[in-house]
Amino acid sequence: MSGRTSIPAFEGDIMLMGAGRMGTAMLKGWLEAGLDPARVVVLDPSPSAEALALIEAHDIRLNPADDAALAPAVLVAAVKPQVMAQALAGLPAAVKRARPLVLSIAAGTPVAAFADALGDAPVVRAMPNTPAALGKGMTGFFASADVSDAQKALARALLGVLGHVTEVTTEADIDKVTAVSGSGPAYVFLLTECLARAARELGLPAEVADELARRTVIGAAALLERSGEDPAALRRAVTSPGGTTEAALEVLMADDDGLCHLMERAVKAAERRARELAGK
């Protein structure tokens, strides 16, 4: 993860609330980006094994007893959405008085939920995806109106250790980000499963079918990343007139029930569910 981003200078500490998979990925990225571990506080009654190893190796404060000393500049909310309300309610009064920048990576938790718990604290609501654990993530974020330019730059850098970052202009767009990139890795994994299944249906041994599907998806993703070309251009480059790829694409690109129509339905269903989870 190192070398991808640098964290701008800022006053105060970072409090990481939640040291599960995504919180740990962020903590690891910050340390590799050069953040002083003495400026990090972790709140989690049962951090992941990887997080605990980082905490012990870098002498990071974990669940400090002196609540009065906790006045972070940034509060990173990385707990599961179903326990977010409880976690916010349990924050020490000193944290609430500090009016930290809140950086949330919890799906379905709106800006208003943090305003209710922390008053008028500025909030950045973000949605990373699972490749973030490898520094290959895609994160979209929305900043509330009271987030300063400096705070926004800091939030972008703190998220940047997970991979690529893009800003959206309305909070409603975060539900769309969730439907596309947040849930998107699962769509790609399903495509890989389906391709392997189709290969087995042709009569190939399971291990061969699985390897063909997995390596094809990995290779295509690497080509898409490194070439910088439009996906449609790459698709056309592989499609010879009258060839095997064209025969398959005639099925996948059918006007009535093709892959694009199915994907549109899937993404709309995910976006609808994201709005429901956010109480919209």
C-alpha contacts under 8 A as a table, 3 or more apart, distances in Angstrom:
res1	aa1	res2	aa2	distance
1	M	4	R	6.34
1	M	29	G	5.86
1	M	32	E	6.73
1	M	33	A	7.76
1	M	134	L	7.55
1	M	135	G	5.63
1	M	161	V	6.37
1	M	162	L	7.68
2	S	5	T	7.23
2	S	29	G	6.93
2	S	32	E	5.10
2	S	33	A	5.45
2	S	161	V	7.80
3	G	6	S	7.43
3	G	33	A	6.81
4	R	33	A	7.97
4	R	160	G	7.48
4	R	161	V	6.72
4	R	163	G	7.84
5	T	33	A	6.61
5	T	157	A	6.41
5	T	160	G	6.06
5	T	161	V	6.16
6	S	33	A	5.78
6	S	34	G	7.68
6	S	157	A	6.49
7	I	30	W	7.84
7	I	33	A	6.90
7	I	34	G	7.76
7	I	35	L	7.24
7	I	154	L	6.68
7	I	157	A	5.41
7	I	158	L	6.67
8	P	153	A	7.73
8	P	154	L	6.21
8	P	157	A	7.39
10	F	154	L	7.97
11	E	73	A	6.81
12	G	39	R	7.18
12	G	71	A	7.78
12	G	72	P	5.82
12	G	73	A	4.96
12	G	74	V	7.89
13	D	39	R	4.60
13	D	40	V	5.79
13	D	41	V	7.38
13	D	71	A	7.57
13	D	72	P	4.73
13	D	73	A	5.41
13	D	74	V	6.62
14	I	39	R	6.18
14	I	40	V	4.96
14	I	41	V	6.24
14	I	72	P	5.54
14	I	73	A	6.07
14	I	74	V	4.80
14	I	75	L	6.03
14	I	76	V	7.31
15	M	40	V	5.89
15	M	41	V	4.66
15	M	42	V	5.80
15	M	43	L	7.25
15	M	72	P	6.01
15	M	73	A	8.00
15	M	74	V	6.15
15	M	75	L	4.84
15	M	76	V	6.07
16	L	19	A	7.16
16	L	23	G	7.21
16	L	40	V	7.30
16	L	41	V	6.10
16	L	42	V	4.77
16	L	43	L	6.12
16	L	75	L	6.16
16	L	76	V	4.87
16	L	77	A	6.55
16	L	78	A	7.12
17	M	23	G	7.96
17	M	42	V	6.02
17	M	43	L	4.78
17	M	44	D	6.32
17	M	75	L	7.11
17	M	76	V	5.87
17	M	77	A	5.11
17	M	78	A	5.68
17	M	79	V	6.42
18	G	23	G	5.95
18	G	42	V	7.24
18	G	43	L	6.13
18	G	44	D	5.25
18	G	47	P	7.22
18	G	77	A	6.69
18	G	78	A	4.78
18	G	79	V	4.60
19	A	22	M	7.30
19	A	23	G	4.58
19	A	24	T	5.18
19	A	42	V	7.25
19	A	43	L	7.61
19	A	44	D	6.19
19	A	46	S	7.96
19	A	47	P	4.94
19	A	48	S	6.17
19	A	51	A	6.20
19	A	78	A	7.10
19	A	79	V	7.58
20	G	23	G	5.28
20	G	24	T	5.74
20	G	47	P	6.12
20	G	48	S	5.43
20	G	51	A	7.53
20	G	78	A	7.66
20	G	79	V	7.48
21	R	24	T	5.27
21	R	25	A	6.24
21	R	48	S	7.22
21	R	133	A	7.39
22	M	25	A	5.01
22	M	26	M	6.31
22	M	78	A	7.11
22	M	130	T	7.78
22	M	132	A	7.48
22	M	133	A	6.68
23	G	26	M	5.16
23	G	27	L	6.20
23	G	78	A	5.61
24	T	27	L	4.98
24	T	28	K	6.05
24	T	48	S	7.53
24	T	50	E	7.07
24	T	51	A	5.30
25	A	28	K	5.21
25	A	29	G	6.13
25	A	132	A	7.16
25	A	133	A	5.29
25	A	162	L	7.13
26	M	29	G	5.04
26	M	30	W	6.12
26	M	158	L	7.43
26	M	159	L	7.33
26	M	161	V	6.55
26	M	162	L	6.57
27	L	30	W	5.19
27	L	31	L	6.30
27	L	51	A	7.76
28	K	31	L	5.31
28	K	32	E	6.24
28	K	54	L	7.42
29	G	32	E	5.09
29	G	33	A	6.06
29	G	161	V	4.99
29	G	162	L	7.02
30	W	33	A	4.97
30	W	34	G	6.47
30	W	35	L	5.51
30	W	158	L	6.91
30	W	161	V	6.65
31	L	34	G	5.20
31	L	35	L	5.06
31	L	36	D	7.02
31	L	37	P	6.76
32	E	35	L	7.35
33	A	161	V	7.57
35	L	39	R	7.62
36	D	39	R	5.63
36	D	40	V	7.49
37	P	40	V	5.35
37	P	58	H	6.20
37	P	59	D	7.28
37	P	60	I	5.79
38	A	41	V	7.97
38	A	59	D	7.50
38	A	60	I	6.13
38	A	61	R	7.53
40	V	60	I	6.26
40	V	61	R	6.76
41	V	60	I	6.45
41	V	61	R	4.94
41	V	62	L	6.02
41	V	63	N	7.45
41	V	64	P	7.93
42	V	60	I	7.46
42	V	61	R	6.20
42	V	62	L	4.83
42	V	63	N	6.16
43	L	62	L	6.02
43	L	63	N	4.93
44	D	47	P	5.52
44	D	62	L	7.48
44	D	63	N	6.66
45	P	63	N	7.47
47	P	51	A	5.99
47	P	52	L	6.05
48	S	51	A	5.10
48	S	52	L	6.11
49	A	52	L	5.08
49	A	53	A	6.23
50	E	53	A	5.15
50	E	54	L	6.40
51	A	54	L	5.10
51	A	55	I	6.07
52	L	55	I	4.93
52	L	56	E	6.08
53	A	56	E	5.25
53	A	57	A	5.96
54	L	57	A	5.07
54	L	58	H	6.02
54	L	60	I	7.88
55	I	58	H	5.47
55	I	59	D	5.64
55	I	60	I	4.78
55	I	61	R	7.31
55	I	62	L	7.36
56	E	59	D	5.07
56	E	60	I	6.63
57	A	60	I	7.96
61	R	64	P	6.26
64	P	67	D	6.97
66	D	69	A	5.76
66	D	70	L	7.36
67	D	70	L	5.44
67	D	92	P	5.88
67	D	93	A	7.87
67	D	94	A	6.75
68	A	71	A	7.71
68	A	92	P	7.73
68	A	93	A	7.94
68	A	94	A	5.70
69	A	94	A	7.42
70	L	92	P	7.66
70	L	94	A	5.94
70	L	95	V	5.90
71	A	94	A	5.73
71	A	95	V	4.97
71	A	97	R	7.63
71	A	98	A	5.22
71	A	100	P	7.75
72	P	75	L	6.53
72	P	95	V	6.53
72	P	98	A	6.66
72	P	100	P	5.99
73	A	98	A	7.33
73	A	99	R	7.70
73	A	100	P	4.70
73	A	101	L	6.18
74	V	100	P	4.96
74	V	101	L	4.66
74	V	102	V	5.91
74	V	103	L	7.12
75	L	100	P	6.04
75	L	101	L	6.07
75	L	102	V	4.84
75	L	103	L	6.10
76	V	102	V	5.94
76	V	103	L	4.68
76	V	104	S	5.77
76	V	105	I	7.72
77	A	102	V	7.07
77	A	103	L	6.06
77	A	104	S	4.59
77	A	105	I	6.28
77	A	106	A	6.91
78	A	104	S	6.35
78	A	105	I	5.54
78	A	106	A	5.96
79	V	83	V	6.84
79	V	84	M	6.13
79	V	87	A	7.78
79	V	106	A	6.63
80	K	83	V	5.68
80	K	84	M	6.23
80	K	106	A	6.25
80	K	107	A	7.98
81	P	84	M	5.02
81	P	85	A	7.94
81	P	106	A	5.48
81	P	107	A	6.19
81	P	108	G	6.71
81	P	109	T	6.36
82	Q	85	A	7.47
83	V	86	Q	5.38
83	V	87	A	6.16
84	M	87	A	5.04
84	M	88	L	6.08
84	M	106	A	7.99
84	M	109	T	7.86
85	A	88	L	5.25
85	A	89	A	6.14
85	A	113	A	7.81
86	Q	89	A	5.12
86	Q	90	G	6.25
87	A	90	G	5.18
87	A	91	L	6.60
88	L	91	L	5.40
88	L	114	F	7.85
88	L	117	A	6.27
89	A	117	A	6.64
91	L	95	V	6.58
91	L	96	K	7.33
92	P	95	V	5.51
92	P	96	K	6.93
93	A	96	K	5.16
93	A	97	R	6.23
94	A	97	R	5.08
94	A	98	A	6.20
95	V	98	A	5.19
95	V	99	R	7.01
95	V	100	P	7.33
96	K	99	R	5.67
96	K	100	P	7.56
96	K	118	L	5.40
96	K	119	G	7.66
99	R	118	L	7.16
99	R	119	G	7.84
99	R	120	D	7.32
99	R	121	A	4.97
99	R	122	P	7.66
100	P	121	A	6.12
100	P	122	P	7.20
101	L	121	A	6.28
101	L	122	P	5.21
101	L	123	V	5.96
101	L	124	V	7.55
101	L	147	V	7.60
101	L	151	Q	7.10
102	V	114	F	7.87
102	V	121	A	6.89
102	V	122	P	6.15
102	V	123	V	4.65
102	V	124	V	6.05
103	L	123	V	6.06
103	L	124	V	4.83
103	L	125	R	6.02
103	L	126	A	7.20
103	L	155	A	6.87
104	S	123	V	7.52
104	S	124	V	6.25
104	S	125	R	4.89
104	S	126	A	5.84
105	I	125	R	6.33
105	I	126	A	4.91
105	I	127	M	5.49
105	I	128	P	6.87
106	A	109	T	5.95
106	A	125	R	7.92
106	A	126	A	7.52
106	A	127	M	7.22
107	A	127	M	6.71
107	A	178	T	7.70
107	A	274	A	7.81
108	G	175	D	7.89
108	G	274	A	6.10
108	G	275	R	7.33
108	G	277	L	5.14
108	G	278	A	4.43
109	T	113	A	6.54
109	T	277	L	7.83
109	T	278	A	5.76
110	P	113	A	5.57
110	P	114	F	7.41
110	P	125	R	7.54
110	P	171	E	7.96
110	P	278	A	6.07
111	V	114	F	5.51
111	V	115	A	6.48
111	V	123	V	6.38
111	V	124	V	7.81
111	V	125	R	6.78
111	V	144	S	7.53
112	A	115	A	4.89
112	A	116	D	6.14
113	A	116	D	5.22
113	A	117	A	6.46
114	F	117	A	5.06
114	F	118	L	5.68
114	F	119	G	7.43
114	F	121	A	7.66
114	F	123	V	7.42
115	A	118	L	5.25
115	A	119	G	4.78
115	A	120	D	5.59
115	A	121	A	6.47
116	D	119	G	5.78
118	L	121	A	5.95
121	A	146	D	8.00
122	P	143	A	7.96
122	P	144	S	6.33
122	P	145	A	7.70
122	P	146	D	5.35
122	P	147	V	5.07
123	V	143	A	6.09
123	V	144	S	5.52
123	V	146	D	7.79
123	V	147	V	6.63
124	V	141	F	6.63
124	V	142	F	5.65
124	V	143	A	4.37
124	V	144	S	6.27
124	V	147	V	7.51
124	V	152	K	7.73
124	V	155	A	7.32
125	R	141	F	5.51
125	R	142	F	5.28
125	R	143	A	6.42
125	R	171	E	7.93
125	R	174	I	7.88
126	A	139	T	6.62
126	A	140	G	5.65
126	A	141	F	4.04
126	A	142	F	6.36
126	A	174	I	7.36
127	M	139	T	5.34
127	M	140	G	5.40
127	M	141	F	6.30
127	M	174	I	6.99
127	M	177	V	7.02
127	M	178	T	6.33
127	M	182	G	6.32
128	P	132	A	6.74
128	P	137	G	6.43
128	P	138	M	5.72
128	P	139	T	4.04
128	P	140	G	6.61
128	P	162	L	7.81
128	P	181	S	7.78
128	P	182	G	6.07
129	N	132	A	5.85
129	N	137	G	5.66
129	N	138	M	6.06
129	N	139	T	6.65
129	N	181	S	6.50
129	N	182	G	4.71
129	N	183	S	7.17
129	N	184	G	7.96
129	N	185	P	7.47
130	T	133	A	6.06
130	T	137	G	6.53
130	T	182	G	7.72
130	T	185	P	7.24
131	P	134	L	5.49
131	P	135	G	6.62
131	P	136	K	5.05
131	P	137	G	4.47
131	P	138	M	7.63
131	P	185	P	7.82
132	A	135	G	4.74
132	A	136	K	5.13
132	A	137	G	3.66
132	A	138	M	7.00
132	A	162	L	4.52
132	A	163	G	6.07
133	A	136	K	7.28
133	A	137	G	7.26
133	A	162	L	6.76
134	L	137	G	7.26
134	L	162	L	7.36
135	G	161	V	6.42
135	G	162	L	4.48
135	G	163	G	4.74
136	K	162	L	6.46
136	K	163	G	4.77
136	K	164	H	7.21
137	G	162	L	5.48
137	G	163	G	4.55
137	G	164	H	6.11
138	M	162	L	7.63
138	M	163	G	5.98
138	M	164	H	4.97
138	M	165	V	6.01
138	M	166	T	7.95
138	M	181	S	6.63
138	M	182	G	7.89
139	T	159	L	7.39
139	T	162	L	7.85
139	T	163	G	7.43
139	T	164	H	6.20
139	T	165	V	4.79
139	T	166	T	6.33
139	T	181	S	7.75
139	T	182	G	7.87
140	G	165	V	5.83
140	G	166	T	4.90
140	G	167	E	5.57
140	G	168	V	6.68
140	G	174	I	6.94
140	G	177	V	6.24
141	F	165	V	7.58
141	F	166	T	6.47
141	F	167	E	4.96
141	F	168	V	6.01
141	F	174	I	6.85
142	F	167	E	5.97
142	F	168	V	5.41
142	F	169	T	6.26
142	F	170	T	6.45
142	F	171	E	5.83
142	F	174	I	6.92
143	A	147	V	6.16
143	A	152	K	7.11
143	A	169	T	7.83
144	S	147	V	5.72
147	V	151	Q	6.03
147	V	152	K	6.35
148	S	151	Q	5.09
148	S	152	K	6.12
149	D	152	K	5.04
149	D	153	A	6.19
150	A	153	A	5.12
150	A	154	L	6.23
151	Q	154	L	4.98
151	Q	155	A	6.09
152	K	155	A	5.04
152	K	156	R	6.10
153	A	156	R	5.09
153	A	157	A	6.24
154	L	157	A	5.11
154	L	158	L	6.16
155	A	158	L	5.08
155	A	159	L	6.14
156	R	159	L	5.18
156	R	160	G	5.81
156	R	165	V	6.84
157	A	160	G	4.73
157	A	161	V	6.92
158	L	161	V	6.15
159	L	162	L	5.76
159	L	163	G	7.50
159	L	165	V	6.93
160	G	163	G	5.31
160	G	164	H	6.10
160	G	165	V	6.06
168	V	171	E	7.60
168	V	173	D	6.29
168	V	174	I	7.28
169	T	173	D	7.24
170	T	173	D	5.43
170	T	174	I	7.46
171	E	174	I	5.47
171	E	175	D	7.67
172	A	175	D	5.68
172	A	176	K	7.20
173	D	176	K	4.98
173	D	177	V	6.24
174	I	177	V	4.86
174	I	178	T	6.08
175	D	178	T	5.00
175	D	179	A	6.32
175	D	271	E	5.50
175	D	274	A	5.43
175	D	275	R	6.24
176	K	179	A	5.01
176	K	180	V	6.24
176	K	271	E	5.47
177	V	180	V	5.19
177	V	181	S	5.72
177	V	182	G	6.27
178	T	181	S	5.85
178	T	182	G	4.17
178	T	183	S	5.99
178	T	270	A	7.62
178	T	271	E	6.93
178	T	274	A	7.11
179	A	182	G	5.99
179	A	183	S	5.54
179	A	184	G	6.97
179	A	267	V	5.30
179	A	268	K	7.25
179	A	269	A	8.00
179	A	270	A	4.86
179	A	271	E	4.89
179	A	274	A	7.38
180	V	183	S	6.06
180	V	184	G	5.26
180	V	267	V	6.24
181	S	184	G	4.44
181	S	185	P	7.00
182	G	185	P	7.33
183	S	186	A	5.84
183	S	187	Y	7.14
183	S	270	A	7.75
184	G	187	Y	5.13
184	G	188	V	6.60
185	P	188	V	5.12
185	P	189	F	6.21
186	A	189	F	4.97
186	A	190	L	6.09
187	Y	190	L	5.09
187	Y	191	L	6.21
188	V	191	L	5.00
188	V	192	T	6.28
189	F	192	T	5.04
189	F	193	E	6.26
190	L	193	E	4.89
190	L	194	C	6.10
191	L	194	C	5.08
191	L	195	L	6.11
192	T	195	L	5.15
192	T	196	A	6.21
192	T	213	A	5.62
192	T	214	R	6.12
192	T	217	V	6.77
193	E	196	A	5.20
193	E	197	R	6.13
193	E	210	D	7.91
193	E	213	A	7.54
194	C	197	R	4.96
194	C	198	A	6.11
195	L	198	A	5.12
195	L	199	A	6.25
195	L	213	A	5.67
196	A	199	A	5.02
196	A	200	R	6.31
196	A	206	A	7.85
196	A	209	A	5.00
196	A	210	D	5.06
196	A	211	E	8.00
196	A	212	L	7.23
196	A	213	A	5.14
196	A	214	R	7.86
197	R	200	R	5.07
197	R	201	E	6.23
197	R	209	A	7.36
198	A	201	E	4.97
198	A	202	L	6.44
199	A	202	L	5.15
199	A	203	G	6.82
199	A	204	L	5.93
199	A	209	A	5.20
200	R	203	G	5.09
200	R	204	L	4.93
200	R	205	P	6.31
200	R	206	A	5.94
200	R	209	A	5.82
201	E	204	L	7.29
204	L	208	V	6.46
204	L	209	A	5.91
205	P	208	V	5.33
205	P	209	A	6.09
206	A	209	A	5.03
206	A	210	D	6.02
207	E	210	D	5.18
207	E	211	E	6.18
208	V	211	E	5.17
208	V	212	L	6.07
209	A	212	L	5.22
209	A	213	A	6.22
210	D	213	A	5.27
210	D	214	R	6.03
211	E	214	R	5.20
211	E	215	R	5.87
212	L	215	R	5.50
212	L	216	T	5.93
213	A	216	T	5.23
213	A	217	V	6.33
214	R	217	V	5.41
214	R	218	I	6.24
215	R	218	I	5.00
215	R	219	G	5.88
216	T	219	G	5.19
216	T	220	A	5.98
217	V	220	A	5.14
217	V	221	A	6.08
218	I	221	A	5.24
218	I	222	A	6.28
219	G	222	A	5.11
219	G	223	L	6.20
220	A	223	L	5.07
220	A	224	L	6.10
221	A	224	L	5.02
221	A	225	E	6.18
222	A	225	E	5.10
222	A	226	R	6.06
223	L	226	R	5.25
223	L	227	S	5.68
224	L	227	S	5.65
224	L	228	G	6.29
224	L	229	E	6.76
224	L	230	D	7.93
224	L	231	P	6.90
224	L	234	L	7.72
225	E	228	G	5.88
229	E	233	A	6.57
229	E	234	L	6.66
230	D	233	A	5.23
230	D	234	L	6.47
231	P	234	L	5.09
231	P	235	R	6.12
232	A	235	R	4.99
232	A	236	R	6.18
233	A	236	R	5.13
233	A	237	A	6.19
234	L	237	A	5.07
234	L	238	V	6.58
235	R	238	V	5.39
235	R	239	T	6.42
236	R	239	T	5.03
236	R	240	S	7.86
237	A	240	S	7.63
238	V	245	T	7.30
239	T	243	G	7.07
239	T	245	T	5.42
239	T	246	E	5.63
240	S	243	G	5.23
240	S	244	T	7.81
240	S	245	T	7.03
240	S	246	E	6.63
241	P	246	E	6.55
242	G	246	E	6.25
242	G	247	A	7.24
243	G	246	E	5.45
243	G	247	A	6.49
244	T	247	A	5.14
244	T	248	A	6.48
245	T	248	A	5.17
245	T	249	L	6.11
246	E	249	L	5.02
246	E	250	E	6.15
247	A	250	E	5.38
247	A	251	V	7.12
248	A	251	V	5.47
248	A	252	L	6.45
249	L	252	L	4.76
249	L	253	M	5.57
250	E	253	M	5.37
250	E	254	A	5.99
251	V	254	A	5.41
251	V	258	G	6.60
252	L	258	G	4.79
252	L	259	L	5.16
252	L	260	C	7.87
253	M	257	D	7.94
253	M	258	G	4.64
253	M	259	L	6.08
253	M	260	C	6.87
254	A	257	D	5.80
254	A	258	G	4.35
254	A	259	L	7.68
255	D	258	G	6.00
255	D	261	H	7.90
256	D	261	H	7.39
257	D	261	H	6.19
257	D	262	L	6.78
258	G	261	H	5.57
258	G	262	L	6.40
259	L	262	L	5.02
259	L	263	M	5.98
260	C	263	M	5.06
260	C	264	E	6.13
261	H	264	E	5.09
261	H	265	R	6.33
262	L	265	R	5.17
262	L	266	A	6.22
263	M	266	A	4.95
263	M	267	V	6.07
264	E	267	V	5.27
264	E	268	K	6.09
265	R	268	K	5.22
265	R	269	A	6.17
266	A	269	A	5.13
266	A	270	A	6.31
267	V	270	A	5.03
267	V	271	E	6.12
268	K	271	E	5.03
268	K	272	R	6.05
269	A	272	R	5.11
269	A	273	R	6.23
270	A	273	R	5.12
270	A	274	A	6.14
271	E	274	A	5.00
271	E	275	R	6.34
272	R	275	R	5.25
272	R	276	E	6.38
273	R	276	E	4.93
273	R	277	L	6.20
274	A	277	L	5.16
274	A	278	A	6.32
275	R	278	A	5.07
275	R	279	G	6.33
275	R	280	K	5.13
276	E	279	G	5.04
276	E	280	K	5.44
277	L	280	K	7.48
